[in-house]
Amino acid sequence: MTKASTFSAIAAAVVALFSLASCDNSPKADNSTEEKKQVPSTIKIAYVEVDSIMTQYEFCKEYSLILEKKSQNIQSTLQQKGQALQSAAANFQQKLQQNAYTREQAEQIQASLQKQNADLEALQARLSAEFQNETAKFNEALHDSLQNFINKYNKDKKYTMILSKSGDNILYANKGIDITDEIVKGLNKAYKKGSTKKEEKK
């Protein structure tokens, strides 16, 4: 749940979306076999820099900060409880060596420490699951917003395929087909418009 792993998980969702983007992404229930096999006479391709979506799309930036803060809170909570348990265990071992407990007392304290350790493991599993669910919800919302925008954007642009460029996954791409700035500006404009409508409803 580090910042890097959170960023990577979100970036993977963006890559997956743009890898599937095409000239017509809207689902059509009545597509015939002939239409599905039809090859466009002219191939028109563009690409989008994934890192730019991650760092410049306001929705992505805001939610990344939320996830990062949540991750830090989880780590802090687990670290504090873990340190407290380690301290208690060390104290128990020290007093045990000094014969400070009766056998019954030692067994009770040991059982208590084991329960605390089990509780800590359960807490870690629960918080990790909550964080994964939160990340999944964000990725789904991010996917939907990107998909909806790409569908609207490409009604006029008519690209045959829109690729995602992340690192060196594309060996060469002419900057003339880089539509990243257009996509980022459009996404932010749509996001700002959506946020304004939400504020008005409140």
Contact map, one row per residue, 1 for C-alpha under 8 A:
1110110000000000000000000000000000000000000000000000000000000000000000100000000000000000000000000000000000000000000000000000000000000000000000000000000000000000000000000000000000000000000000000000000000
1111110000000000000000000000000000000000000000000000000000000000000100110000000000000000000000000000000000000000000000000000000000000000000000000000000000000000000000000000000000000000000000000000000000
1111111000000000000000000000000000000000000000000000000000000000000100100000000000000000000000000000000000000000000000000000000000000000000000000000000000000000000000000000000000000000000000000000000000
0111111100000000000000000000000000000000000000000000000000000000000000000000000000000000000000000000000000000000000000000000000000000000000000000000000000000000000000000000000000000000000000000000000000
1111111110000000000000000000000000000000000000000000000000000000000000000000000000000000000000000000000000000000000000000000000000000000000000000000000000000000000000000000000000000000000000000000000000
1111111111000000000000000000000000000000000000000000000000000001001100000000000000000000000000000000000000000000000000000000000000000000000000000000000000000000000000000000000000000000000000000000000000
0011111111100000000000000000000000000000000000000000000000000001000000000000000000000000000000000000000000000000000000000000000000000000000000000000000000000000000000000000000000000000000000000000000000
0001111111110000000000000000000000000000000000000000000000000000000000000000000000000000000000000000000000000000000000000000000000000000000000000000000000000000000000000000000000000000000000000000000000
0000111111111000000000000000000000000000000000000000000000000000000000000000000000000000000000000000000000000000000000000000000000000000000000000000000000000000000000000000000000000000000000000000000000
0000011111111100000000000000000000000000000000000000010000000000000000000000000000000000000000000000000000000000000000000000000000000010001000000000000000000000000000000000000000000000000000000000000000
0000001111111110000000000000000000000000000000000110010000000000000000000000000000000000000000000000000000000000000000000000000000000000000000000000000000000000000000000000000000000000000000000000000000
0000000111111111000000000000000000000000000000000000000000000000000000000000000000000000000000000000000000000000000000000000000000000000000000000000000000000000000000000000000000000000000000000000000000
0000000011111111100000000000000000000000000000000000000000000000000000000000000000000000000000000000000000000000000000000000000000000000001000100000000000000000000000000000000000000000000000000000000000
0000000001111111110000000000000000000000000000000100000000000000000000000000000000000000000000000000000000000000000000000000000000000000000001100000000000000000000100000000000000000000000000000000000000
0000000000111111111000000000000000000000000000000100000000000000000000000000000000000000000000000000000000000000000000000000000000000000000000000000000000000000000111000000000000000000000000000000000000
0000000000011111111100000000000000000000000000000000000000000000000000000000000000000000000000000000000000000000000000000000000000000000000000000000000000000000000000000000000000000000000000000000000000
0000000000001111111110000000000000000000000000000000000000000000000000000000000000000000000000000000000000000000000000000000000000000000000000100110000000000000000000000000000000000000000000000000000000
0000000000000111111110000000000000000000000000010000000000000000000000000000000000000000000000000000000000000000000000000000000000000000000000000000000000000000011100000000000000000000000000000000000000
0000000000000011111110000000000000000000000000000000000000000000000000000000000000000000000000000000000000000000000000000000000000000000000000000000000000000000011100000000000000000000000000000000000000
0000000000000001111111000000000000000000000000000000000000000000000000000000000000000000000000000000000000000000000000000000000000000000000000000000000000000000011000000000000000000000000000000000000000
0000000000000000111111111000000000000000000000000000000000000000000000000000000000000000000000000000000000000000000000000000000000000000000000000010010000000000111000000000000000000000000000000000000000
0000000000000000000111111000000000000000000000000000000000000000000000000000000000000000000000000000000000000000000000000000000000000000000000000000000000000011110000000000000000000000000000000000000000
0000000000000000000011111000000000000000000000000000000000000000000000000000000000000000000000000000000000000000000000000000000000000000000000000000000001100111110000000000000000000000000000000000000000
0000000000000000000011111100000000000000000000000000000000000000000000000000000000000000000000000000000000000000000000000000000000000000000000000000001001100101000000000000000000000000000000000000000000
0000000000000000000011111110000000000000000000000000000000000000000000000000000000000000000000000000000000000000000000000000000000000000000000000010001000000000000000000000000000000000000000000000000000
0000000000000000000000011111000000000000000000000000000000000000000000000000000000000000000000000000000000000000000000000000000000000000000000000000001000000000000000000000000000000000000000000000000000
0000000000000000000000001111100000000000000000000000000000000000000000000000000000000000000000000000000000000000000000000000000000000000000000000000000000000000000000000000000000000000000000000000000000
0000000000000000000000000111111000000000000000000000000000000000000000000000000000000000000000000000000000000000000000000000000000000000000000000000000000000000000000000000000000000000000000000000000000
0000000000000000000000000011111000000000000000000000000000000000000000000000000000000000000000000000000000000000000000000000000000000000000000000000000000000000000000000000000000000000000000000000000000
0000000000000000000000000001111100000000000000000000000000000000000000000000000000000000000000000000000000000000000000000000000000000000000000000000000000000000000000000000000000000000000000000000000000
0000000000000000000000000001111110110000000000000000000000000000000000000000000000000000000000000000000000000000000000000000000000000000000000000000000000000000000000000000000000000000000000000000000000
0000000000000000000000000000011111110000000000000000000000000000000000000000000000000000000000000000000000000000000000000000000000000000000000000000000000000000000000000000000000000000000000000000000000
0000000000000000000000000000001111111000000000000000000000000000000000000000000000000000000000000000000000000000000000000000000000000000000000000000000000000000000000000000000000000000000000000000000000
0000000000000000000000000000000111111100000000000000000000000000000000000000000000000000000000000000000000000000000000000000000000000000000000000000000000000000000000000000000000000000000000000000000000
0000000000000000000000000000001111111100000000000000000000000000000000000000000000000000000000000000000000000000000000000000000000000000000000000000000000000000000000000000000000000000000000000000000000
0000000000000000000000000000001111111100000000000000000000000000000000000000000000000000000000000000000000000000000000000000000000000000000000000000000000000000000000000000000000000000000000000000000000
0000000000000000000000000000000011111110000000000000000000000000000000000000000000000000000000000000000000000000000000000000000000000000000000000000000000000000000000000000000000000000000000000000000000
0000000000000000000000000000000001111111000000000000000000000000000000000000000000000000000000000000000000000000000000000000000000000000000000000000000000000000000000000000000000000000000000000000000000
0000000000000000000000000000000000001111100000000000000000000000000000000000000000000000000000000000000000000000000000000000000000000000000000000000000000000000000000000000000000000000000000000000000000
0000000000000000000000000000000000000111111000000000000000000000000000000000000000000000000000000000000000000000000000000000000000000000000000000000000000000001000000000000000000000000000000000000000000
0000000000000000000000000000000000000011111000000000000000000000000000000000000000000000000000000000000000000000000000000000000000000000000000000000000000000000000000000000000000000000000000000000000000
0000000000000000000000000000000000000001111100000000000000000000000000000000000000000000000000000000000000000000000000000000000000000000000000000000000000000000000000000000000000000000000000000000000000
0000000000000000000000000000000000000001111110000000000000000000000000000000000000000000000000000000000000000000000000000000000000000000000000000000000000000011000000000000000000000000000000000000000000
0000000000000000000000000000000000000000011111000000000000000000000000000000000000000000000000000000000000000000000000000000000000000000000000000000000000000111100000000000000000000000000000000000000000
0000000000000000000000000000000000000000001111100000000000000000000000000000000000000000000000000000000000000000000000000000000000000000000000000000000000000011111000000000000010000000000000000000000000
0000000000000000000000000000000000000000000111110000000000000000000000000000000000000000000000000000000000000000000000000000000000000000000000000000000000000010111000000000000011100000000000000000000000
0000000000000000000000000000000000000000000011111000000000000000000000000000000000000000000000000000000000000000000000000000000000000000000000000000000000000000011110000000000011110000000000000000000000
0000000000000000010000000000000000000000000001111100000000000000000000000000000000000000000000000000000000000000000000000000000000000000000000000000000000000000011110000000000001110010000000000000000000
0000000000000000000000000000000000000000000000111111100000000000000000000000000000000000000000000000000000000000000000000000000000000000000000000000000000000000000111000000000001010000000000000000000000
0000000000100110000000000000000000000000000000011111110000000000000000000000000000000000000000000000000000000000000000000000000000000000000000000000000000000000000111000000000000000000000000000000000000
0000000000100000000000000000000000000000000000001111111000000000000000000000000000000000000000000000000000000000000000000000000000000000000000000000000000000000000001000000000000000000000000000000000000
0000000000000000000000000000000000000000000000001111111110000000000000000000000000000000000000000000000000000000000000000000000000000000000000000000000000000000000000000000000000010001000000000000000000
0000000000000000000000000000000000000000000000001111111110010000000000000000000000000000000000000000000000000000000000000000000000000000000000000000000000000000000000000000000000010001000000000000000000
0000000001100000000000000000000000000000000000000111111110011000000000000000000000000000000000000000000000000000000000000000000000000000000000000000000000000000000000000000000000000000000000000000000000
0000000000000000000000000000000000000000000000000011111111011000000000000000000000000000000000000000000000000000000000000000000000000000000000000000000000000000000000000000000000000000000000000000000000
0000000000000000000000000000000000000000000000000001111111011000000000000000000000000000000000000000000000000000000000000000000000000000000000000000000000000000000000000000000000000001000000000000000000
0000000000000000000000000000000000000000000000000001111111111000000000000000000000000000000000000000000000000000000000000000000000000000000000000000000000000000000000000000000000000001001100000000000000
0000000000000000000000000000000000000000000000000000001111111100000000000000000000000000000000000000000000000000000000000000000000000000000000000000000000000000000000000000000000000000000100100000000000
0000000000000000000000000000000000000000000000000000000011111110000000000000000000000000000000000000000000000000000000000000000000000000000001000000000000000000000000000000000000000000000100100000000000
0000000000000000000000000000000000000000000000000000111111111111000000000000000000000000000000000000000000000000000000000000000000000000000001000000000000000000000000000000000000000000000000000000000000
0000000000000000000000000000000000000000000000000000011111111111100000000000000000000000000000000000000000000000000000000000000000000000000000000000000000000000000000000000000000000000000000000000000000
0000000000000000000000000000000000000000000000000000000001111111110000000000000000000000000000000000000000000000000000000000000000000000000000000000000000000000000000000000000000000000000000000000000000
0000000000000000000000000000000000000000000000000000000000111111111000000000000000000000000000000000000000000000000000000000000000000000010000000000000000000000000000000000000000000000000000000000000000
0000011000000000000000000000000000000000000000000000000000011111111100000000000000000000000000000000000000000000000000000000000000000000000000000000000000000000000000000000000000000000000000000000000000
0000000000000000000000000000000000000000000000000000000000001111111110000000000000000000000000000000000000000000000000000000000000000000000000000000000000000000000000000000000000000000000000000000000000
0000000000000000000000000000000000000000000000000000000000000111111111000000000000000000000000000000000000000000000000000000000000000000000000000000000000000000000000000000000000000000000000000000000000
0000010000000000000000000000000000000000000000000000000000000011111111100000000000000000000000000000000000000000000000000000000000100110000000000000000000000000000000000000000000000000000000000000000000
0110010000000000000000000000000000000000000000000000000000000001111111110000000000000000000000000000000000000000000000000000000000000000000000000000000000000000000000000000000000000000000000000000000000
0000000000000000000000000000000000000000000000000000000000000000111111111000000000000000000000000000000000000000000000000000000000000000000000000000000000000000000000000000000000000000000000000000000000
0000000000000000000000000000000000000000000000000000000000000000011111111100000000000000000000000000000000000000000000000000000000100000000000000000000000000000000000000000000000000000000000000000000000
1110000000000000000000000000000000000000000000000000000000000000001111111110000000000000000000000000000000000000000000000000000000100000000000000000000000000000000000000000000000000000000000000000000000
0100000000000000000000000000000000000000000000000000000000000000000111111111000000000000000000000000000000000000000000000000000000000000000000000000000000000000000000000000000000000000000000000000000000
0000000000000000000000000000000000000000000000000000000000000000000011111111100000000000000000000000000000000000000000000000000000000000000000000000000000000000000000000000000000000000000000000000000000
0000000000000000000000000000000000000000000000000000000000000000000001111111110000000000000000000000000000000000000000000000001000000000000000000000000000000000000000000000000000000000000000000000000000
0000000000000000000000000000000000000000000000000000000000000000000000111111111000000000000000000000000000000000000000000000000000000000000000000000000000000000000000000000000000000000000000000000000000
0000000000000000000000000000000000000000000000000000000000000000000000011111111100000000000000000000000000000000000000000000000000000000000000000000000000000000000000000000000000000000000000000000000000
0000000000000000000000000000000000000000000000000000000000000000000000001111111110000000000000000000000000000000000000000000000000000000000000000000000000000000000000000000000000000000000000000000000000
0000000000000000000000000000000000000000000000000000000000000000000000000111111111000000000000000000000000000000000000010001000000000000000000000000000000000000000000000000000000000000000000000000000000
0000000000000000000000000000000000000000000000000000000000000000000000000011111111100000000000000000000000000000000000000000000000000000000000000000000000000000000000000000000000000000000000000000000000
0000000000000000000000000000000000000000000000000000000000000000000000000001111111110000000000000000000000000000000000000000000000000000000000000000000000000000000000000000000000000000000000000000000000
0000000000000000000000000000000000000000000000000000000000000000000000000000111111111000000000000000000000000000000000010000000000000000000000000000000000000000000000000000000000000000000000000000000000
0000000000000000000000000000000000000000000000000000000000000000000000000000011111111100000000000000000000000000000000010000000000000000000000000000000000000000000000000000000000000000000000000000000000
0000000000000000000000000000000000000000000000000000000000000000000000000000001111111110000000000000000000000000000000000000000000000000000000000000000000000000000000000000000000000000000000000000000000
0000000000000000000000000000000000000000000000000000000000000000000000000000000111111111000000000000000000000000000000000000000000000000000000000000000000000000000000000000000000000000000000000000000000
0000000000000000000000000000000000000000000000000000000000000000000000000000000011111111100000000000000000000000100110000000000000000000000000000000000000000000000000000000000000000000000000000000000000
0000000000000000000000000000000000000000000000000000000000000000000000000000000001111111110000000000000000000000000000000000000000000000000000000000000000000000000000000000000000000000000000000000000000
0000000000000000000000000000000000000000000000000000000000000000000000000000000000111111111000000000000000000000000000000000000000000000000000000000000000000000000000000000000000000000000000000000000000
0000000000000000000000000000000000000000000000000000000000000000000000000000000000011111111100000000000000000000100000000000000000000000000000000000000000000000000000000000000000000000000000000000000000
0000000000000000000000000000000000000000000000000000000000000000000000000000000000001111111110000000000000000000100000000000000000000000000000000000000000000000000000000000000000000000000000000000000000
0000000000000000000000000000000000000000000000000000000000000000000000000000000000000111111111000000000000000000000000000000000000000000000000000000000000000000000000000000000000000000000000000000000000
0000000000000000000000000000000000000000000000000000000000000000000000000000000000000011111111100000000000000000000000000000000000000000000000000000000000000000000000000000000000000000000000000000000000
0000000000000000000000000000000000000000000000000000000000000000000000000000000000000001111111110000000000001000000000000000000000000000000000000000000000000000000000000000000000000000000000000000000000
0000000000000000000000000000000000000000000000000000000000000000000000000000000000000000111111111000000000000000000000000000000000000000000000000000000000000000000000000000000000000000000000000000000000
0000000000000000000000000000000000000000000000000000000000000000000000000000000000000000011111111100000000000000000000000000000000000000000000000000000000000000000000000000000000000000000000000000000000
0000000000000000000000000000000000000000000000000000000000000000000000000000000000000000001111111111100000000000000000000000000000000000000000000000000000000000000000000000000000000000000000000000000000
0000000000000000000000000000000000000000000000000000000000000000000000000000000000000000000111111111100001000000000000000000000000000000000000000000000000000000000000000000000000000000000000000000000000
0000000000000000000000000000000000000000000000000000000000000000000000000000000000000000000011111111000000000000000000000000000000000000000000000000000000000000000000000000000000000000000000000000000000
0000000000000000000000000000000000000000000000000000000000000000000000000000000000000000000001111111000000000000000000000000000000000000000000000000000000000000000000000000000000000000000000000000000000
0000000000000000000000000000000000000000000000000000000000000000000000000000000000000000000000111111110000000000000000000000000000000000000000000000000000000000000000000000000000000000000000000000000000
0000000000000000000000000000000000000000000000000000000000000000000000000000000000000000000000111111110000000000000000000000000000000000000000000000000000000000000000000000000000000000000000000000000000
0000000000000000000000000000000000000000000000000000000000000000000000000000000000000000000000110011111111000000000000000000000000000000000000000000000000000000000000000000000000000000000000000000000000
0000000000000000000000000000000000000000000000000000000000000000000000000000000000000000000000000011111111000000000000000000000000000000000000000000000000000000000000000000000000000000000000000000000000
0000000000000000000000000000000000000000000000000000000000000000000000000000000000000000000000000000111111100000000000000000000000000000000000000000000000000000000000000000000000000000000000000000000000
0000000000000000000000000000000000000000000000000000000000000000000000000000000000000000000000000000111111110000000000000000000000000000000000000000000000000000000000000000000000000000000000000000000000
0000000000000000000000000000000000000000000000000000000000000000000000000000000000000000000000000000111111111000000000000000000000000000000000000000000000000000000000000000000000000000000000000000000000
0000000000000000000000000000000000000000000000000000000000000000000000000000000000000000000000010000111111111100000000000000000000000000000000000000000000000000000000000000000000000000000000000000000000
0000000000000000000000000000000000000000000000000000000000000000000000000000000000000000000000000000001111111110000000000000000000000000000000000000000000000000000000000000000000000000000000000000000000
0000000000000000000000000000000000000000000000000000000000000000000000000000000000000000000000000000000111111111000000000000000000000000000000000000000000000000000000000000000000000000000000000000000000
0000000000000000000000000000000000000000000000000000000000000000000000000000000000000000000100000000000011111111100000000000000000000000000000000000000000000000000000000000000000000000000000000000000000
0000000000000000000000000000000000000000000000000000000000000000000000000000000000000000000000000000000001111111110000000000000000000000000000000000000000000000000000000000000000000000000000000000000000
0000000000000000000000000000000000000000000000000000000000000000000000000000000000000000000000000000000000111111111000000000000000000000000000000000000000000000000000000000000000000000000000000000000000
0000000000000000000000000000000000000000000000000000000000000000000000000000000000000000000000000000000000011111111100000000000000000000000000000000000000000000000000000000000000000000000000000000000000
0000000000000000000000000000000000000000000000000000000000000000000000000000000000001001100000000000000000001111111110000000000000000000000000000000000000000000000000000000000000000000000000000000000000
0000000000000000000000000000000000000000000000000000000000000000000000000000000000000000000000000000000000000111111111000000000000000000000000000000000000000000000000000000000000000000000000000000000000
0000000000000000000000000000000000000000000000000000000000000000000000000000000000000000000000000000000000000011111111100000000000000000000000000000000000000000000000000000000000000000000000000000000000
0000000000000000000000000000000000000000000000000000000000000000000000000000000000001000000000000000000000000001111111110000000000000000000000000000000000000000000000000000000000000000000000000000000000
0000000000000000000000000000000000000000000000000000000000000000000000000000000000001000000000000000000000000000111111111000000000000000000000000000000000000000000000000000000000000000000000000000000000
0000000000000000000000000000000000000000000000000000000000000000000000000000000000000000000000000000000000000000011111111100000000000000000000000000000000000000000000000000000000000000000000000000000000
0000000000000000000000000000000000000000000000000000000000000000000000000000000000000000000000000000000000000000001111111110000000000000000000000000000000000000000000000000000000000000000000000000000000
0000000000000000000000000000000000000000000000000000000000000000000000000000010011000000000000000000000000000000000111111111000000000000000000000000000000000000000000000000000000000000000000000000000000
0000000000000000000000000000000000000000000000000000000000000000000000000000000000000000000000000000000000000000000011111111100000000000000000000000000000000000000000000000000000000000000000000000000000
0000000000000000000000000000000000000000000000000000000000000000000000000000000000000000000000000000000000000000000001111111110000000000000000000000000000000000000000000000000000000000000000000000000000
0000000000000000000000000000000000000000000000000000000000000000000000000000000000000000000000000000000000000000000000111111111000000000000000000000000000000000000000000000000000000000000000000000000000
0000000000000000000000000000000000000000000000000000000000000000000000000000010000000000000000000000000000000000000000011111111100000000000000000000000000000000000000000000000000000000000000000000000000
0000000000000000000000000000000000000000000000000000000000000000000000000000000000000000000000000000000000000000000000001111111110000000000000000000000000000000000000000000000000000000000000000000000000
0000000000000000000000000000000000000000000000000000000000000000000000000000000000000000000000000000000000000000000000000111111111000000000000000000000000000000000000000000000000000000000000000000000000
0000000000000000000000000000000000000000000000000000000000000000000000000100000000000000000000000000000000000000000000000011111111100000000000000000000000000000000000000000000000000000000000000000000000
0000000000000000000000000000000000000000000000000000000000000000000000000000000000000000000000000000000000000000000000000001111111110000000000000000000000000000000000000000000000000000000000000000000000
0000000000000000000000000000000000000000000000000000000000000000000000000000000000000000000000000000000000000000000000000000111111111000000000000000000000000000000000000000000000000000000000000000000000
0000000000000000000000000000000000000000000000000000000000000000000000000000000000000000000000000000000000000000000000000000011111111100000000000000000000000000000000000000000000000000000000000000000000
0000000000000000000000000000000000000000000000000000000000000000001001100000000000000000000000000000000000000000000000000000001111111110000000000000000000000000000000000000000000000000000000000000000000
0000000000000000000000000000000000000000000000000000000000000000000000000000000000000000000000000000000000000000000000000000000111111111000000000000000000000000000000000000000000000000000000000000000000
0000000000000000000000000000000000000000000000000000000000000000000000000000000000000000000000000000000000000000000000000000000011111111100000000000000000000000000000000000000000000000000000000000000000
0000000000000000000000000000000000000000000000000000000000000000001000000000000000000000000000000000000000000000000000000000000001111111110000000000000000000000000000000000000000000000000000000000000000
0000000001000000000000000000000000000000000000000000000000000000001000000000000000000000000000000000000000000000000000000000000000111111111000000000000000000000000000000000000000000000000000000000000000
0000000000000000000000000000000000000000000000000000000000000000000000000000000000000000000000000000000000000000000000000000000000011111111100000000000000000000000000000000000000000000000000000000000000
0000000000000000000000000000000000000000000000000000000000000000000000000000000000000000000000000000000000000000000000000000000000001111111110000000000000000000000000000000000000000000000000000000000000
0000000000000000000000000000000000000000000000000000000000000010000000000000000000000000000000000000000000000000000000000000000000000111111111000000000000000000000000000000000000000000000000000000000000
0000000001001000000000000000000000000000000000000000000000000000000000000000000000000000000000000000000000000000000000000000000000000011111111100000000000000000000000000000000000000000000000000000000000
0000000000000000000000000000000000000000000000000000000000000000000000000000000000000000000000000000000000000000000000000000000000000001111111110000000000000000000000000000000000000000000000000000000000
0000000000000000000000000000000000000000000000000000000000000000000000000000000000000000000000000000000000000000000000000000000000000000111111111000000000000000000000000000000000000000000000000000000000
0000000000000100000000000000000000000000000000000000000000110000000000000000000000000000000000000000000000000000000000000000000000000000011111111100000000000000000000000000000000000000000000000000000000
0000000000001100100000000000000000000000000000000000000000000000000000000000000000000000000000000000000000000000000000000000000000000000001111111110000000000000000000000000000000000000000000000000000000
0000000000000000000000000000000000000000000000000000000000000000000000000000000000000000000000000000000000000000000000000000000000000000000111111111000000000000000000000000000000000000000000000000000000
0000000000000000000000000000000000000000000000000000000000000000000000000000000000000000000000000000000000000000000000000000000000000000000011111111100000000000000000000000000000000000001000000000000000
0000000000000000100000000000000000000000000000000000000000000000000000000000000000000000000000000000000000000000000000000000000000000000000001111111110000000000000000000000000000000000001000000000000000
0000000000000000100010001000000000000000000000000000000000000000000000000000000000000000000000000000000000000000000000000000000000000000000000111111111000000000000000000000000000000000000000000000000000
0000000000000000000000000000000000000000000000000000000000000000000000000000000000000000000000000000000000000000000000000000000000000000000000011111111100000000000000000000000000000000000000000000000000
0000000000000000000000000000000000000000000000000000000000000000000000000000000000000000000000000000000000000000000000000000000000000000000000001111111110000000000000000000000000000000011000000000000000
0000000000000000000010000000000000000000000000000000000000000000000000000000000000000000000000000000000000000000000000000000000000000000000000000111111111000000000000000000000000000010000000000000000000
0000000000000000000000011100000000000000000000000000000000000000000000000000000000000000000000000000000000000000000000000000000000000000000000000011111111100000000000000000000000000000000000000000000000
0000000000000000000000000000000000000000000000000000000000000000000000000000000000000000000000000000000000000000000000000000000000000000000000000001111111110000000000000000000000000000000000000000000000
0000000000000000000000000000000000000000000000000000000000000000000000000000000000000000000000000000000000000000000000000000000000000000000000000000111111111000000000000000000000000000000000000000000000
0000000000000000000000110000000000000000000000000000000000000000000000000000000000000000000000000000000000000000000000000000000000000000000000000000011111111110000000000000000000000000000000000000000000
0000000000000000000000110000000000000000000000000000000000000000000000000000000000000000000000000000000000000000000000000000000000000000000000000000001111111100000000000000000000000000000000000000000000
0000000000000000000000000000000000000000000000000000000000000000000000000000000000000000000000000000000000000000000000000000000000000000000000000000000111111100000000000000000000000000000000000000000000
0000000000000000000000000000000000000000000000000000000000000000000000000000000000000000000000000000000000000000000000000000000000000000000000000000000011111110000000000000000000000000000000000000000000
0000000000000000000000110000000000000000000100000000000000000000000000000000000000000000000000000000000000000000000000000000000000000000000000000000000001111111000000000000000000000000000000000000000000
0000000000000000000001100000000000000000001111000000000000000000000000000000000000000000000000000000000000000000000000000000000000000000000000000000000001001111110000000000000000000000000000000000000000
0000000000000000000001110000000000000001001110000000000000000000000000000000000000000000000000000000000000000000000000000000000000000000000000000000000000000111110000000000000000000000000000000000000000
0000000000000000000011100000000000000000000111000000000000000000000000000000000000000000000000000000000000000000000000000000000000000000000000000000000000000011111000000000000000000000000000000000000000
0000000000000000011111100000000000000000000011110000000000000000000000000000000000000000000000000000000000000000000000000000000000000000000000000000000000000011111100000000000000000000000000000000000000
0000000000000000011110000000000000000000000011110000000000000000000000000000000000000000000000000000000000000000000000000000000000000000000000000000000000000000111110000000000000000000000000000000000000
0000000000000110011000000000000000000000000000111100000000000000000000000000000000000000000000000000000000000000000000000000000000000000000000000000000000000000011111000000000000000000000000000000000000
0000000000000010000000000000000000000000000000111100000000000000000000000000000000000000000000000000000000000000000000000000000000000000000000000000000000000000001111111100000000000000000000000000000000
0000000000000010000000000000000000000000000000001110000000000000000000000000000000000000000000000000000000000000000000000000000000000000000000000000000000000000000111111100000000000000000000000000000000
0000000000000000000000000000000000000000000000000000000000000000000000000000000000000000000000000000000000000000000000000000000000000000000000000000000000000000000011111100000000000000000000000000000000
0000000000000000000000000000000000000000000000000000000000000000000000000000000000000000000000000000000000000000000000000000000000000000000000000000000000000000000011111110000000000000000000000000000000
0000000000000000000000000000000000000000000000000000000000000000000000000000000000000000000000000000000000000000000000000000000000000000000000000000000000000000000011111110000000000000000000000000000000
0000000000000000000000000000000000000000000000000000000000000000000000000000000000000000000000000000000000000000000000000000000000000000000000000000000000000000000011111111100000000000000000000000000000
0000000000000000000000000000000000000000000000000000000000000000000000000000000000000000000000000000000000000000000000000000000000000000000000000000000000000000000000011111100000000000000000000000000000
0000000000000000000000000000000000000000000000000000000000000000000000000000000000000000000000000000000000000000000000000000000000000000000000000000000000000000000000000111110000000000000000000000000000
0000000000000000000000000000000000000000000000000000000000000000000000000000000000000000000000000000000000000000000000000000000000000000000000000000000000000000000000000111111010000000000000000000000000
0000000000000000000000000000000000000000000000000000000000000000000000000000000000000000000000000000000000000000000000000000000000000000000000000000000000000000000000000001111111000000000000000000000000
0000000000000000000000000000000000000000000000000000000000000000000000000000000000000000000000000000000000000000000000000000000000000000000000000000000000000000000000000000111111000000000000000000000000
0000000000000000000000000000000000000000000000000000000000000000000000000000000000000000000000000000000000000000000000000000000000000000000000000000000000000000000000000000011111000000000000000000000000
0000000000000000000000000000000000000000000011100000000000000000000000000000000000000000000000000000000000000000000000000000000000000000000000000000000000000000000000000000111111100000000000000000000000
0000000000000000000000000000000000000000000001111000000000000000000000000000000000000000000000000000000000000000000000000000000000000000000000000000000000000000000000000000011111111000000000000000000000
0000000000000000000000000000000000000000000001110000000000000000000000000000000000000000000000000000000000000000000000000000000000000000000000000000000000000000000000000000000011111110000000000000000000
0000000000000000000000000000000000000000000000111001100000000000000000000000000000000000000000000000000000000000000000000000000000000000000000000000000000000000000000000000000001111111000000000000000000
0000000000000000000000000000000000000000000000000000000000000000000000000000000000000000000000000000000000000000000000000000000000000000000000000000000000000000000000000000000001111111100000000000000000
0000000000000000000000000000000000000000000000000000000000000000000000000000000000000000000000000000000000000000000000000000000000000000000000000000000000000000000000000000000000111111110000000000000000
0000000000000000000000000000000000000000000000010000000000000000000000000000000000000000000000000000000000000000000000000000000000000000000000000000010000000000000000000000000000111111111000000000000000
0000000000000000000000000000000000000000000000000001100110000000000000000000000000000000000000000000000000000000000000000000000000000000000000000000000000000000000000000000000000011111111100000000000000
0000000000000000000000000000000000000000000000000000000000000000000000000000000000000000000000000000000000000000000000000000000000000000000000000000000000000000000000000000000000001111111110000000000000
0000000000000000000000000000000000000000000000000000000000000000000000000000000000000000000000000000000000000000000000000000000000000000000000000000100000000000000000000000000000000111111111000000000000
0000000000000000000000000000000000000000000000000000000010000000000000000000000000000000000000000000000000000000000000000000000000000000000000001100100000000000000000000000000000000011111111100000000000
0000000000000000000000000000000000000000000000000000000011100000000000000000000000000000000000000000000000000000000000000000000000000000000000000000000000000000000000000000000000000001111111110000000000
0000000000000000000000000000000000000000000000000000000000000000000000000000000000000000000000000000000000000000000000000000000000000000000000000000000000000000000000000000000000000000111111111000000000
0000000000000000000000000000000000000000000000000000000000000000000000000000000000000000000000000000000000000000000000000000000000000000000000000000000000000000000000000000000000000000011111111100000000
0000000000000000000000000000000000000000000000000000000001100000000000000000000000000000000000000000000000000000000000000000000000000000000000000000000000000000000000000000000000000000001111111110000000
0000000000000000000000000000000000000000000000000000000000000000000000000000000000000000000000000000000000000000000000000000000000000000000000000000000000000000000000000000000000000000000111111111000000
0000000000000000000000000000000000000000000000000000000000000000000000000000000000000000000000000000000000000000000000000000000000000000000000000000000000000000000000000000000000000000000011111111100000
0000000000000000000000000000000000000000000000000000000000000000000000000000000000000000000000000000000000000000000000000000000000000000000000000000000000000000000000000000000000000000000001111111110000
0000000000000000000000000000000000000000000000000000000000000000000000000000000000000000000000000000000000000000000000000000000000000000000000000000000000000000000000000000000000000000000000111111111000
0000000000000000000000000000000000000000000000000000000000000000000000000000000000000000000000000000000000000000000000000000000000000000000000000000000000000000000000000000000000000000000000011111111100
0000000000000000000000000000000000000000000000000000000000000000000000000000000000000000000000000000000000000000000000000000000000000000000000000000000000000000000000000000000000000000000000001111111110
0000000000000000000000000000000000000000000000000000000000000000000000000000000000000000000000000000000000000000000000000000000000000000000000000000000000000000000000000000000000000000000000000111111111
0000000000000000000000000000000000000000000000000000000000000000000000000000000000000000000000000000000000000000000000000000000000000000000000000000000000000000000000000000000000000000000000000011111111
0000000000000000000000000000000000000000000000000000000000000000000000000000000000000000000000000000000000000000000000000000000000000000000000000000000000000000000000000000000000000000000000000001111111
0000000000000000000000000000000000000000000000000000000000000000000000000000000000000000000000000000000000000000000000000000000000000000000000000000000000000000000000000000000000000000000000000000111111
0000000000000000000000000000000000000000000000000000000000000000000000000000000000000000000000000000000000000000000000000000000000000000000000000000000000000000000000000000000000000000000000000000011111
